[in-house]
Amino acid sequence: MAKTSLAHELRLLLGAALCATLVSCSPIERSHGYVPADDQLAEIAVGDDTRDSVIEKIGAPLTRGVEDEDAWYYVSSERRTIGPFAPVTTKRDIVAVRFSDAGTVENIERFNETDGQVVVLTARVTDPSVSELGILRRIFGNVGTPSAGDFLGEGN
């Protein structure tokens, strides 16, 4: 009778382990960001609406142009993670609202992941950090170099 009970408990334990494994491998989907719907974008009048009216109608943007404050970007993405693997972006939408110099809406564009381009980054070599310099070089490295006072004429 003890063998039957032990075999039964082992089957239950294996069944629970199998269920836990299957549950842990189910996909986890996450949505990030915000992109206004088409009907909300239709409320924006090109040439008439200003930055303030755009914020009232569709909300503040996720980000603005780095060098160009006249571009606002609304970004939304969906990512799927399965088990221990890295997340994969399954969908990405971007709405770009561009403003004219007068401050009114000049253009509205919509992009998705098919419009993107792969950007190849270049490897750059930088000078070693302070921690990689020897102790003597750190101590005597500034000997003989001019100070700020020398440039201002205070060193004489």
C-alpha positions in Angstrom: 0.0 0.0 0.0 2.9 2.4 0.7 4.2 1.9 -2.9 0.8 2.9 -4.4 0.7 6.0 -2.2 4.3 7.0 -3.1 3.6 6.4 -6.9 0.5 8.5 -6.6 2.3 11.3 -4.9 5.1 11.2 -7.5 2.5 11.5 -10.3 0.9 14.4 -8.6 4.3 16.1 -8.1 5.3 15.5 -11.7 1.9 16.8 -12.9 2.3 20.0 -10.8 5.9 20.5 -12.1 4.6 20.1 -15.7 1.8 22.6 -15.2 4.3 25.1 -13.6 6.6 24.7 -16.5 3.9 25.2 -19.1 2.5 28.3 -17.3 6.0 29.9 -17.0 6.5 29.5 -20.8 3.3 31.2 -21.7 3.8 34.6 -23.5 3.7 37.8 -21.6 2.5 40.8 -23.6 3.1 44.3 -22.5 2.1 47.6 -24.0 4.1 50.8 -23.5 3.5 54.4 -24.5 0.6 56.2 -26.1 -0.5 57.0 -29.7 -3.7 58.9 -30.3 -6.4 57.1 -32.3 -7.2 58.2 -35.9 -10.5 59.9 -34.8 -8.5 62.0 -32.3 -6.0 63.0 -34.9 -8.8 63.9 -37.3 -9.8 66.7 -34.7 -6.5 68.4 -35.3 -6.7 71.1 -38.0 -3.4 71.5 -39.9 -2.6 75.2 -40.1 -5.0 76.2 -37.3 -4.2 74.2 -34.2 -1.4 75.3 -31.9 0.8 73.4 -29.4 -1.7 74.2 -26.6 -4.7 73.0 -28.5 -2.9 69.8 -29.6 -2.2 69.1 -25.9 -5.9 69.7 -25.1 -7.1 67.4 -27.9 -4.6 64.4 -27.8 -2.4 65.0 -24.7 1.2 65.8 -24.2 3.8 64.0 -26.4 6.1 61.2 -25.2 9.1 63.1 -26.5 10.1 66.1 -28.6 12.7 66.5 -31.2 16.2 66.6 -29.8 17.5 69.5 -32.0 14.2 70.5 -33.3 11.5 71.5 -30.8 9.0 71.8 -33.6 8.5 68.1 -33.8 6.5 66.1 -31.2 6.4 62.3 -31.1 3.8 60.0 -29.7 5.2 56.5 -29.4 3.5 53.1 -28.6 5.0 49.7 -28.7 3.9 46.1 -27.8 6.4 43.6 -26.6 6.1 39.8 -26.1 8.3 37.8 -23.8 8.2 34.0 -23.8 9.9 32.2 -21.0 13.5 33.1 -20.4 14.0 34.6 -23.9 14.6 38.3 -24.5 11.5 40.4 -25.3 10.6 40.9 -28.9 8.8 44.0 -30.2 5.7 42.9 -32.1 4.2 46.3 -32.9 5.4 49.9 -32.8 3.4 53.0 -33.8 4.7 56.5 -34.0 2.8 59.7 -34.7 4.9 62.7 -35.5 3.3 66.2 -35.2 5.4 69.0 -36.8 4.8 72.6 -36.0 5.6 75.6 -38.3 7.7 78.6 -37.2 4.4 80.4 -36.4 3.5 77.6 -33.9 0.7 76.0 -35.8 0.4 72.4 -36.9 2.3 71.9 -40.2 2.1 68.2 -40.7 0.9 64.9 -39.0 2.5 61.6 -40.0 2.1 58.1 -38.8 4.9 55.5 -38.9 5.1 51.8 -37.8 7.9 49.2 -37.5 7.9 48.6 -41.3 9.0 52.3 -41.8 12.0 51.9 -39.5 15.6 51.5 -40.5 18.4 49.6 -38.8 21.1 52.0 -37.6 24.6 50.6 -37.6 26.5 52.0 -34.6 30.3 52.5 -34.9 32.7 51.4 -32.2 34.7 54.3 -30.9 37.8 54.0 -28.8 38.0 56.5 -25.9 40.9 57.5 -23.7 41.4 55.3 -20.6 39.5 56.2 -17.5 41.3 57.6 -14.4 41.2 54.2 -12.8 43.3 52.7 -15.6 46.1 55.4 -15.1 49.0 54.5 -12.9 49.3 56.2 -9.5 52.4 58.2 -10.5 50.7 59.5 -13.6 47.7 60.6 -11.6 50.0 62.4 -9.1 52.4 64.1 -11.6 50.1 64.4 -14.6 49.2 68.0 -14.1 52.7 69.3 -13.1 53.6 72.1 -15.4 50.2 72.6 -17.0 48.7 76.0 -16.8 46.0 76.8 -14.3 42.8 78.9 -14.8 44.6 81.7 -12.9 47.4 81.8 -15.5 44.9 82.4 -18.2 43.2 85.2 -16.3 46.4 86.9 -15.5 46.3 86.2 -11.8 49.3 83.9 -11.8 51.8 86.8 -12.0 
